[in-house]
Amino acid sequence: MDTKAPRASVILRTKNCESLIGQTLAALFSQDFRDFELIVVDSGSTDRTLDIVRRYPSTVVGMNPKEYLSGRALNLGASRAQSELLVFINSDTVPLVPDALRLLLSALDDPEVQAAFGRQVPRPDARSWVRHEVNTAFPDREDGVTFLVPFAAPFSVIRKSAWEEHPFFEEAWGSEDTEWGHWARTNNRKVRYITEARVMHSHNHNLRQLYGRLFTEGEALALILGGQDTILSTCRKAVGSIARDCAHAIRCARPFDLPSIPIRRLVCHWAYYRGHKLGEHRRATGSRDSSIGQEVILKRYDG
């Protein structure tokens, strides 16, 4: 019997994503690189998600939804991997080119490269502000990626040895990829951004969901980077982002977006500020209790 390990282990998190996971898996199993195992970490799906997953060769690992943190789920999947190359893909991230996985993995042909991540592009139904944010964060030049995106997990690969040296962050609900990328950059670990490895990934969050996402991001970044946020700095950032969004809407001939911009940005910055203050408190007291941020997002974001 051939017991040769696959060249790559693909780790995918799921919970109640029946509307999109079929697209992701169909695109994944249409890649020209197929020497991989699929490990699905499911945190309590109650819809048809696992029925769709079972159409493909995979190993399903169950996780208690009450214990779910993004980094914890990725660490659980990585711990089950047979390969030395750990590929991470979100359940709603769809490879757009047949060689996306091969291109991503080829970055690690260079022994100095410890990790790589692909370029995300917005879904066709993405709102103008979502499209602008995604295209700004993931430009079409490798040297154009900003300091704020040192690593992005939705389509990425890490050497298992590098993951073992520094597993994903489990101190907050999310931002585990930001923390890992910050660690890699701080410790001179080489990470590549592969623009040709294109995937489709974006979210049209409503205001409740935006609050939850930005709250947990603020909490996590306070824990990761430290520092303090103030009402004054929050107001300055809000005014700047409102001005930039309005200018973008005008350039794109989207005047109907203008009335919603101030409300959306104020919600985002207030949520980030509140989360950051929680993170500052946790950092100062040494608290490892991630339940507050977890509750904030789960109350506002189904799945």
DAJO-V477409 format. One record per residue. N is the residue number from 1. OMEGA is omega in whole degrees, -180 to 180 (999 if undefined). Layout:
{{N,OMEGA} {N,OMEGA}}
//
This chain:
{{1,-179} {2,-179} {3,-180} {4,180} {5,176} {6,-179} {7,-178} {8,173} {9,-180} {10,-176} {11,-174} {12,178} {13,179} {14,163} {15,174} {16,-178} {17,-176} {18,-176} {19,-174} {20,-171} {21,177} {22,177} {23,-178} {24,-177} {25,178} {26,179} {27,180} {28,-178} {29,171} {30,180} {31,179} {32,172} {33,-175} {34,-178} {35,-180} {36,168} {37,178} {38,177} {39,-178} {40,176} {41,-176} {42,-178} {43,170} {44,178} {45,177} {46,177} {47,-176} {48,-176} {49,-175} {50,174} {51,179} {52,179} {53,-175} {54,174} {55,-176} {56,176} {57,-175} {58,171} {59,-179} {60,179} {61,180} {62,180} {63,178} {64,-178} {65,179} {66,180} {67,-174} {68,163} {69,-175} {70,-180} {71,179} {72,179} {73,179} {74,178} {75,179} {76,178} {77,-179} {78,-179} {79,179} {80,-173} {81,176} {82,-172} {83,174} {84,178} {85,-177} {86,178} {87,178} {88,178} {89,178} {90,-178} {91,179} {92,179} {93,-171} {94,174} {95,-175} {96,-180} {97,-175} {98,-180} {99,-178} {100,-178} {101,179} {102,179} {103,179} {104,-178} {105,-177} {106,178} {107,-178} {108,170} {109,173} {110,-176} {111,179} {112,-178} {113,-179} {114,-178} {115,178} {116,175} {117,-175} {118,-179} {119,176} {120,175} {121,-175} {122,175} {123,-179} {124,-178} {125,-177} {126,175} {127,-172} {128,-179} {129,176} {130,179} {131,-179} {132,-179} {133,-179} {134,-178} {135,177} {136,-178} {137,-176} {138,-178} {139,-177} {140,177} {141,-179} {142,-179} {143,-178} {144,-179} {145,-171} {146,177} {147,-178} {148,177} {149,179} {150,180} {151,-179} {152,-172} {153,-173} {154,170} {155,-169} {156,176} {157,177} {158,172} {159,-179} {160,179} {161,179} {162,177} {163,178} {164,178} {165,-179} {166,177} {167,-179} {168,180} {169,179} {170,-177} {171,179} {172,-174} {173,-177} {174,-178} {175,179} {176,179} {177,176} {178,180} {179,-179} {180,179} {181,177} {182,177} {183,-178} {184,-179} {185,-179} {186,-176} {187,174} {188,173} {189,-174} {190,178} {191,180} {192,172} {193,-173} {194,-174} {195,-178} {196,179} {197,-170} {198,176} {199,179} {200,-177} {201,175} {202,-178} {203,172} {204,-177} {205,170} {206,-174} {207,178} {208,180} {209,178} {210,179} {211,-180} {212,-179} {213,-177} {214,176} {215,-178} {216,177} {217,178} {218,178} {219,-177} {220,-177} {221,173} {222,178} {223,-175} {224,-171} {225,-176} {226,-180} {227,-180} {228,173} {229,176} {230,176} {231,-179} {232,-180} {233,177} {234,178} {235,179} {236,180} {237,180} {238,180} {239,180} {240,-178} {241,176} {242,-180} {243,-180} {244,-180} {245,179} {246,179} {247,179} {248,179} {249,179} {250,178} {251,-178} {252,-179} {253,178} {254,-177} {255,-179} {256,177} {257,-172} {258,-177} {259,-176} {260,-174} {261,-178} {262,-179} {263,-177} {264,-178} {265,177} {266,176} {267,-179} {268,-175} {269,177} {270,179} {271,180} {272,180} {273,-179} {274,178} {275,-179} {276,179} {277,175} {278,179} {279,177} {280,179} {281,180} {282,-180} {283,-178} {284,-177} {285,-178} {286,-178} {287,176} {288,-177} {289,-179} {290,-171} {291,-178} {292,178} {293,178} {294,180} {295,-180} {296,-176} {297,-177} {298,177} {299,-172} {300,-174} {301,-179} {302,178} {303,999}}
//
